[in-house]
Amino acid sequence: MRHGLRPHHTALISLAMLAIPALDADVTLRYKTEVSFNPALPPQMAQAMPGMEAALPKESSVQLKNGKGHSSSGANVSICDFSKQEMTLLDNEGKRYATLPFAQFADAFAGAMPEMPSQPAGMMASMKPHFESKATGRTETIQGIEGEEHEFAMTVDAPAMPNMPSGGPMMRMVMHFWRARRSEVMRVPAVREVAGYNLFAAATMNPVSSMEKIFRQMPGFADNFAAVYKEMQSGGTPLILRMHIDLFLPAMSALLKQTPGNGGTNGGLNPDAPFLEIRQELAELSTAAIPDTVFQIPDGYKPVPAAEILSDMIAKAQAAYKKQ
């Protein structure tokens, strides 16, 4: 675990603070998300999938202005003040808010997460994820911005378990990201602004350290998601134009062959087809003026500890999944 700030991190924060006055354009990014499932899933699995879809908001947005950011994804809303290095979490339903330093968010989030039962926790600890990445060389213009594709693949090998087929990966997740090309930074003011704010986030939030804390119950996965973040910071720009995720479950497909009533087949499920697909695309990129009120705490909201809002947020996501 890291403690304190390293010299290079302190220098990065200083550089980010000096860059704040240069960012003066208002920027709005809106994304649309679609989730689809393999139509050949057996009924007992298909019934559980809508809960996963409900946990992923169909629309999300990020608004940036004068060193501040407003992020909205379903019921999850936050305001960041990069000059003060503070984050405010908003609970619009309960009319509550909590403000805390960037450096404390990961600890607060990890503390709000329910402790995983010992048996699943032991299984997660024994899983071995592997990570690969590559630039595909494919390009595409999205919302008038030239983007280039980068592919990340994570394969998870699981230990031998009763009634589960042995050999081969348990899960494989392939993520395709189209990012604005670096040449677009000088051509498109909005891309330049997003790149500048990403510098703030990297300097003041220390995302890699935050991932280690948030994924403390999944140490191997924390390392891999941190690797994805580092790859995203190298080459291109941080502006995501499109994201496509395919989730494959080879072990589950093999298990279906052993299920009574399937006659030794996988029930018509193509083992090479994803169980789940998530597609997110930039639907709007605007430099229209944003009202200052967007970055203010609404009147009538009462302050509460961050743990209260985070615990309720996690509980609501779990309830939405179980309700389906």
C-alpha positions as CSV (number, residue, x, y, z in Angstrom):
1,M,0.0,0.0,0.0
2,R,1.3,3.4,-0.9
3,H,1.6,6.1,1.8
4,G,2.0,9.8,1.1
5,L,3.0,11.5,-2.1
6,R,6.0,10.6,-4.1
7,P,8.2,13.5,-5.5
8,H,7.1,12.8,-9.1
9,H,3.4,12.8,-8.0
10,T,3.8,16.1,-6.2
11,A,5.4,17.6,-9.3
12,L,2.5,16.4,-11.4
13,I,0.0,18.0,-9.1
14,S,1.9,21.3,-9.3
15,L,1.9,21.1,-13.1
16,A,-1.8,20.4,-13.2
17,M,-2.6,23.3,-10.9
18,L,-0.6,25.7,-13.2
19,A,-2.6,24.4,-16.2
20,I,-6.1,25.2,-14.7
21,P,-6.3,28.8,-16.0
22,A,-5.6,27.6,-19.5
23,L,-8.8,25.5,-19.5
24,D,-11.6,28.0,-20.2
25,A,-14.0,26.3,-22.6
26,D,-17.2,24.6,-21.5
27,V,-17.4,21.0,-22.6
28,T,-20.3,18.5,-22.4
29,L,-20.0,14.9,-23.3
30,R,-23.0,12.6,-23.4
31,Y,-22.8,8.8,-23.9
32,K,-25.4,6.2,-24.7
33,T,-25.0,2.6,-23.5
34,E,-26.7,-0.6,-24.8
35,V,-26.5,-4.0,-23.3
36,S,-27.5,-7.2,-25.1
37,F,-27.4,-10.9,-24.2
38,N,-26.9,-14.1,-26.2
39,P,-30.4,-15.1,-27.3
40,A,-29.4,-18.8,-26.9
41,L,-28.9,-18.5,-23.1
42,P,-30.8,-21.2,-21.2
43,P,-33.9,-19.8,-19.4
44,Q,-32.4,-20.1,-15.9
45,M,-29.5,-17.8,-17.0
46,A,-31.6,-15.5,-19.2
47,Q,-33.8,-14.6,-16.2
48,A,-30.8,-13.2,-14.2
49,M,-29.4,-11.1,-17.0
50,P,-32.0,-8.2,-17.0
51,G,-30.7,-7.3,-13.5
52,M,-27.3,-6.7,-14.9
53,E,-28.7,-4.5,-17.6
54,A,-30.7,-2.5,-15.0
55,A,-27.4,-1.8,-13.1
56,L,-26.0,-0.1,-16.2
57,P,-27.6,3.3,-16.9
58,K,-28.5,3.9,-20.6
59,E,-27.2,7.4,-20.6
60,S,-24.4,9.2,-18.8
61,S,-22.8,12.6,-19.1
62,V,-19.7,14.6,-18.1
63,Q,-19.7,18.5,-18.0
64,L,-16.5,20.5,-17.6
65,K,-16.0,24.2,-16.8
66,N,-13.5,26.4,-15.1
67,G,-11.6,23.6,-13.3
68,K,-14.8,21.8,-12.3
69,G,-16.5,18.7,-13.5
70,H,-20.1,17.3,-13.2
71,S,-20.6,13.6,-13.8
72,S,-24.0,11.9,-14.0
73,S,-24.6,8.2,-14.6
74,G,-28.1,7.1,-13.6
75,A,-28.6,8.0,-9.9
76,N,-24.9,8.4,-9.4
77,V,-24.0,12.1,-9.5
78,S,-20.8,13.9,-8.5
79,I,-19.2,17.3,-8.7
80,C,-15.4,17.6,-8.8
81,D,-13.4,20.8,-8.0
82,F,-9.9,20.2,-9.3
83,S,-8.4,23.3,-7.8
84,K,-9.6,22.3,-4.3
85,Q,-9.0,18.6,-5.0
86,E,-12.5,17.9,-3.6
87,M,-15.4,15.7,-4.7
88,T,-19.0,16.2,-3.8
89,L,-21.4,13.2,-4.0
90,L,-25.1,14.1,-4.6
91,D,-28.1,12.0,-3.6
92,N,-30.8,13.8,-5.6
93,E,-33.6,11.4,-4.3
94,G,-32.8,12.0,-0.6
95,K,-31.6,15.6,-1.1
96,R,-28.3,14.9,0.6
97,Y,-24.6,15.6,-0.3
98,A,-21.2,14.7,1.0
99,T,-17.9,16.5,0.2
100,L,-14.5,14.8,0.7
101,P,-11.0,15.2,-0.6
102,F,-10.0,13.2,-3.7
103,A,-7.4,11.3,-1.6
104,Q,-10.1,9.9,0.7
105,F,-12.6,8.7,-1.9
106,A,-11.1,5.3,-2.6
107,D,-10.9,4.5,1.1
108,A,-14.5,5.7,1.6
109,F,-15.8,3.6,-1.3
110,A,-13.9,0.5,-0.2
111,G,-15.2,0.9,3.3
112,A,-18.8,1.1,2.0
113,M,-18.5,-2.2,0.0
114,P,-20.0,-5.2,1.9
115,E,-17.4,-7.8,2.9
116,M,-17.4,-10.7,0.6
117,P,-18.2,-14.1,2.3
118,S,-15.2,-16.3,3.0
119,Q,-16.0,-19.0,0.4
120,P,-16.5,-16.6,-2.6
121,A,-13.5,-14.5,-1.4
122,G,-11.3,-17.5,-1.3
123,M,-12.3,-18.5,-4.8
124,M,-11.7,-14.9,-6.1
125,A,-8.3,-14.9,-4.5
126,S,-7.3,-18.1,-6.3
127,M,-8.4,-16.9,-9.8
128,K,-5.5,-16.0,-12.1
129,P,-6.3,-13.1,-14.5
130,H,-4.0,-12.5,-17.6
131,F,-4.0,-9.2,-19.5
132,E,-3.1,-8.4,-23.1
133,S,-3.3,-5.2,-25.1
134,K,-2.7,-4.0,-28.6
135,A,-3.4,-1.2,-31.0
136,T,-5.4,-2.7,-33.8
137,G,-4.6,0.0,-36.4
138,R,-8.3,0.5,-37.2
139,T,-9.6,4.1,-37.3
140,E,-13.0,5.6,-37.5
141,T,-14.6,9.1,-37.4
142,I,-17.1,9.4,-34.6
143,Q,-19.0,12.7,-33.9
144,G,-16.6,14.4,-36.4
145,I,-13.5,13.3,-34.4
146,E,-10.9,10.9,-35.8
147,G,-10.5,7.9,-33.5
148,E,-8.2,4.9,-33.3
149,E,-9.0,1.5,-31.7
150,H,-7.1,-0.2,-28.9
151,E,-8.0,-3.7,-27.7
152,F,-7.6,-5.1,-24.2
153,A,-8.2,-8.7,-23.4
154,M,-8.4,-10.2,-19.9
155,T,-8.6,-14.0,-19.4
156,V,-9.3,-15.5,-16.0
157,D,-8.2,-19.0,-15.1
158,A,-10.1,-20.6,-12.2
159,P,-9.0,-23.4,-9.9
160,A,-10.6,-26.8,-10.2
161,M,-14.0,-26.9,-8.6
162,P,-16.6,-29.7,-8.0
163,N,-18.9,-30.3,-11.0
164,M,-17.0,-27.8,-13.1
165,P,-15.0,-28.8,-16.2
166,S,-11.3,-28.6,-15.8
167,G,-8.9,-27.0,-18.2
168,G,-9.3,-23.8,-20.2
169,P,-10.2,-20.3,-19.1
170,M,-13.3,-19.6,-16.9
171,M,-13.9,-16.1,-18.4
172,R,-12.6,-13.9,-21.1
173,M,-13.4,-10.3,-21.5
174,V,-12.4,-8.4,-24.7
175,M,-12.6,-4.6,-24.5
176,H,-12.4,-2.3,-27.6
177,F,-11.8,1.4,-27.0
178,W,-11.9,4.0,-29.8
179,R,-10.0,7.1,-28.5
180,A,-9.6,10.5,-30.2
181,R,-6.2,10.6,-32.0
182,R,-3.5,12.8,-30.5
183,S,-3.6,15.0,-33.6
184,E,-7.1,16.0,-32.7
185,V,-5.9,17.8,-29.6
186,M,-4.9,20.9,-31.6
187,R,-7.7,20.6,-34.1
188,V,-10.7,20.2,-31.7
189,P,-10.9,22.5,-28.7
190,A,-13.2,20.1,-26.8
191,V,-10.6,17.3,-27.1
192,R,-7.9,19.7,-25.8
193,E,-10.1,20.5,-22.8
194,V,-10.8,16.8,-22.0
195,A,-7.1,16.1,-22.2
196,G,-6.3,18.9,-19.8
197,Y,-8.9,17.7,-17.2
198,N,-7.5,14.2,-17.5
199,L,-4.2,15.6,-16.4
200,F,-5.9,17.0,-13.3
201,A,-7.5,13.6,-12.6
202,A,-4.2,11.7,-13.0
203,A,-2.4,14.2,-10.8
204,T,-4.9,14.8,-8.0
205,M,-6.9,11.5,-7.8
206,N,-4.1,9.0,-8.2
207,P,-6.4,6.5,-10.1
208,V,-4.0,3.5,-9.9
209,S,-3.8,3.7,-6.1
210,S,-7.6,4.1,-5.9
211,M,-8.1,1.0,-7.9
212,E,-5.9,-1.0,-5.6
213,K,-8.1,0.1,-2.7
214,I,-11.5,-0.3,-4.3
215,F,-10.6,-3.8,-5.6
216,R,-9.0,-4.8,-2.4
217,Q,-11.1,-8.0,-2.3
218,M,-10.0,-8.9,-5.8
219,P,-6.2,-8.2,-5.8
220,G,-5.4,-9.8,-9.1
221,F,-8.2,-7.9,-10.9
222,A,-7.0,-4.6,-9.4
223,D,-3.6,-5.1,-11.1
224,N,-5.2,-5.8,-14.4
225,F,-7.6,-2.9,-14.4
226,A,-4.7,-0.6,-13.3
227,A,-2.8,-1.9,-16.3
228,V,-5.8,-1.0,-18.6
229,Y,-5.7,2.5,-17.1
230,K,-2.0,2.9,-17.7
231,E,-2.3,1.7,-21.3
232,M,-5.1,4.2,-21.8
233,Q,-2.8,7.0,-20.7
234,S,-0.1,6.1,-23.3
235,G,-0.6,7.2,-26.8
236,G,-3.8,8.8,-28.3
237,T,-5.9,10.9,-25.9
238,P,-8.1,10.1,-22.9
239,L,-11.3,11.0,-24.8
240,I,-13.3,7.8,-25.3
241,L,-15.4,7.9,-28.5
242,R,-16.7,4.4,-28.4
243,M,-16.4,1.3,-26.2
244,H,-17.4,-2.3,-26.9
245,I,-17.1,-5.1,-24.4
246,D,-17.6,-8.8,-25.1
247,L,-17.9,-11.2,-22.2
248,F,-17.2,-14.9,-22.9
249,L,-17.7,-17.7,-20.4
250,P,-16.0,-20.8,-21.9
251,A,-16.4,-22.8,-18.6
252,M,-20.1,-22.1,-18.5
253,S,-20.5,-23.3,-22.1
254,A,-18.6,-26.5,-21.2
255,L,-20.8,-27.0,-18.1
256,L,-24.0,-26.8,-20.2
257,K,-22.7,-29.9,-22.0
258,Q,-22.8,-31.8,-18.7
259,T,-26.3,-30.5,-17.8
260,P,-28.9,-33.3,-17.8
261,G,-31.4,-32.8,-20.7
262,N,-28.9,-31.2,-23.0
263,G,-27.8,-34.5,-24.5
264,G,-24.1,-33.7,-24.2
265,T,-24.5,-30.5,-26.1
266,N,-24.3,-26.9,-24.9
267,G,-28.0,-26.3,-25.6
268,G,-27.5,-24.6,-28.9
269,L,-25.2,-22.0,-27.3
270,N,-22.3,-21.1,-29.6
271,P,-19.1,-21.3,-27.4
272,D,-17.5,-18.7,-29.6
273,A,-20.3,-16.1,-29.1
274,P,-20.3,-13.7,-26.2
275,F,-22.7,-14.2,-23.3
276,L,-22.9,-10.4,-22.9
277,E,-22.2,-7.3,-25.0
278,I,-21.9,-3.8,-23.8
279,R,-21.7,-0.9,-26.3
280,Q,-21.2,2.7,-25.3
281,E,-20.8,5.6,-27.8
282,L,-20.3,9.3,-27.6
283,A,-23.7,10.7,-28.6
284,E,-22.9,14.4,-28.1
285,L,-19.8,16.6,-27.8
286,S,-20.6,20.2,-27.2
287,T,-18.8,23.4,-26.3
288,A,-22.1,25.3,-25.5
289,A,-22.2,27.4,-22.4
290,I,-23.0,25.5,-19.2
291,P,-24.8,27.3,-16.3
292,D,-22.7,27.7,-13.1
293,T,-25.5,26.2,-11.1
294,V,-24.6,22.8,-12.6
295,F,-21.5,22.7,-10.4
296,Q,-23.3,24.0,-7.2
297,I,-25.0,22.0,-4.5
298,P,-28.8,22.5,-4.9
299,D,-30.6,24.4,-2.2
300,G,-32.2,22.4,0.5
301,Y,-29.7,19.5,0.4
302,K,-28.3,18.5,3.8
303,P,-24.7,17.4,4.4
304,V,-24.1,13.8,5.5
305,P,-21.0,11.5,5.8
306,A,-19.8,10.1,2.5
307,A,-20.2,6.6,3.8
308,E,-24.0,7.0,4.0
309,I,-24.4,8.0,0.3
310,L,-21.9,5.4,-0.9
311,S,-23.5,2.6,1.1
312,D,-27.0,3.5,-0.1
313,M,-25.7,3.7,-3.7
314,I,-24.2,0.2,-3.5
315,A,-27.3,-1.2,-1.8
316,K,-29.6,0.3,-4.5
317,A,-27.5,-1.2,-7.3
318,Q,-27.7,-4.6,-5.6
319,A,-31.4,-4.3,-5.1
320,A,-32.0,-3.4,-8.8
321,Y,-30.1,-6.5,-9.8
322,K,-32.0,-8.9,-7.3
323,K,-35.4,-7.4,-8.3
324,Q,-35.2,-8.7,-11.8
